[in-house]
């Protein structure tokens, strides 16, 4: 028979062997190691951030989940509608584009497709990449256009745009503006056309995300993507020669074997001793894509959305658009009619989005985190002195929201009863409030689960 002392020693040894080793320094003691001054500053900064947020800050919060189960649950609870056909359209367009691309090879294309699908499965990345789908489809489709054989493409229109230019304006404005060249004018034209054009979408996205109502950035992204996608399709089915073609070849017939031209941007390459714009525009996937001008369309879209968020700065954004218009004609890349067509296309996308999907701006709110509730679409007239408030109030956000829905105009809150500025409309249970992933979703974010 073993003694009690032996049993006690055995139990102590077993417990020490199988138990987790404890660190001599616990996490709770780490803040003690920080100087008191630093801890006080951290507490002050944290309190300022918390005071800046409203009690319904979940409206502007971001999804942090990595679980694909959340995506599957969202799809199961989704009520499919006619508007969901956009995803089928984008999928077909993406498959078509990837299938005709000859370079890079299949491994690179498979990697890109896998990366995009993975970003849509994880909730933390889906909140950004789902609204980005139209932009991704546009970029892939634009690159794939160079691999479409000329035998399947319509003939190139060489005389249409110059004739319209003379009919509408009485002269070729592009030739008039580009008649007098100088280094200073070259640089002034290069800045908006060759620099700002490529960086402005990212800058505008960051500003809109911070200062716009929750849900504005996904609407901007989708409007920007669908506008460019529609523009490339028009260029594909209605190919037109730009002004530099008329300067080089006159009105001679064009064919798809002809290379592109940097036109006025060639002077920038010579000025800086580089070969950036010459090689890029010579190998352009869409050489004869003069109409509509997507440079004009992008600038107009950015100006309209930025003017919506900052109404007092509207003259600044208008001046930027006019600056890019001048630069585009000075560099002989587009006719004036191309610029008007691009702006009309952008304006159409913007006003459709504003009427049905864009969150309303609240003048007393400075940042996205200040919003207690969001109303979608333009305010509807005809309500009798706000009596609808007696029947319909802002409904709390559901925890299982549907990010795939396009939905209709409505208003919603994030959990508290916020005083509406006017009449409010009821919330459809099938409407998306999750992450603002669609044109009509109410915010960029999902309510905290």
Secondary structure, 3 states (H helix, E strand, C coil): CCCHHHHHHHHHHHHHHHCCCCCCCCHHHHHHHCCHHHHHHHHHHHHHHHHHCCCCHHHHCCCCCCCHHHHHHHHHHCCCCHHHHHHHHHHHHHHHHHHHCCCCCHHHHHHHHHHHHHHHHCHHHHHHHHHHHHHHHHHHHHHHHHHCCHHHCCCCECCHHHHHHHHHHCCCHHHHHCCCCCHHHHHHHHHHHHHHHHHHHHHHHHHHHHHCCCCHHHHHHHHHHHHHHHHHHHHHHCCECCHHHHHHHCCCCCCCCCCCCCHHHHHHHHHHCCCCHHHHHHCCCCCCECCCCHHHHHHHHHHHHHHHHCHHHHHHHHHHHHHHHHHHHHCCCCCHHHHHHHHHHHHHHHHHHHHHCCECCCCCCCCHHHCCEEEECCCCCCCCCCHHHHCCCCCCCCCCCCCCCCCCCCEEECCCCCCCCCCCCCCCCCCCCCCCCCCCCCCCCCCCC
